[in-house]
Amino acid sequence: MRYYIIAGEASGDLHGSNLMKQLYKADPQADIRFWGGDLMQAAGGTLVKHYRDLAFMGFAEVVANLGTILKNIKLCKEDILAFKPDVIVFIDYPGFNMRIAKWAKELGIKTHYYISPQIWAWKENRIKAIKRDVDKMYIILPFEKEFYEQKHNFAVEFVGHPLIDAIHNRTPTDKEAFIKENGLDHRPVIALLPGSRKQEIAKMLELMLSVVDDFPDYQFVIAGAPAQEYDFYKQFLTNPRVHFVNNKTYDLLSVAHAALVTSGTATLETALFKVPEVVCYRGSWISYQIAKRVITLKYISLVNLIMDKEVVKELIQSELNKKNIQAELLKILAPDTRQNLLKQYDLLEEKLGGAGASSRVAQLIVKDLT
């Protein structure tokens, strides 16, 4: 069978790569063409466009890059027509993917969606397009099943969260080797995860690094995003107590004592590695003003959304400042707070449904095609 997969961000690249590995197991003759990143490329198939050329952050940034986005949509349609896939598998990235899904459905191409657009957060009216344009929906968050099936009468498959597989199946990190290779010492590590896009990295790192000198008994390590070059991070490495690792986020989290994390999938990854964290987010002023008027959620981190309560502290926009970062970091370094947080992380993992998400999705896709 011929599979066309579209992932537009780093997290989609991770989940797409694991899905591809399982598709090759379920269908040894699989021919896969995709939009994604380095991880998907390593899994096999043919890369059409790297996600680093697709990812634009926030409302204002999307408007500013609209011309590029439209060109990419045109390229994608042309490439699909030439490839003639049996199915298109969309991975999150709804602004782009829902446009392609509408077009593909009109042509009679099967449309499967893995990792639902977060319409429960905003743009709930997208449910009409999903019901019209998506043949199969595979969801990874437990509360989404009730949202789709009970509220909107749209059948979905809850497959569990693929991050559990990604974390549990990885080769364990050799802590001593990691310390030596990256010039670290044996003080506890505070990991800094500032995101994957240049706009957010620049905003987050300046604030995260403002507290370094207040914690002399710890060493701070920036997790470099795979889509960004080392030269971009040089401007932030002015303090000798700050270290940098590139494309080794999971290794870093496996040795970290605490973390400052930009909102997104990384908040959940950090929790699954059982690392106490403070969630940090600051967008452009105009993007934030628009977002707070259309997003009605109580929380921005996946940890809190899944648990439906504040498990990890969220510092958003003006609340994200040196004083608050320092105070919240002190809290999660305290033994009692840490133990309570780790107990909540165990409950979180239980709610996510266990291992095997990538395999389940691959089998469901292949079954639908045969």
Beta strands, then each sheet from edge to edge (+ up, - down):
strand 1: 2-7
strand 2: 31-36
strand 3: 46-50
strand 4: 87-91
strand 5: 110-114
strand 6: 136-139
strand 7: 157-158
strand 8: 189-193
strand 9: 219-224
strand 10: 242-246
strand 11: 256-262
strand 12: 277-281
strand 13: 313-316
sheet 1: 3+ 2+ 1+ 4+ 5+ 6+ 7+
sheet 2: 10+ 9+ 8+ 11+ 12+ 13+
end
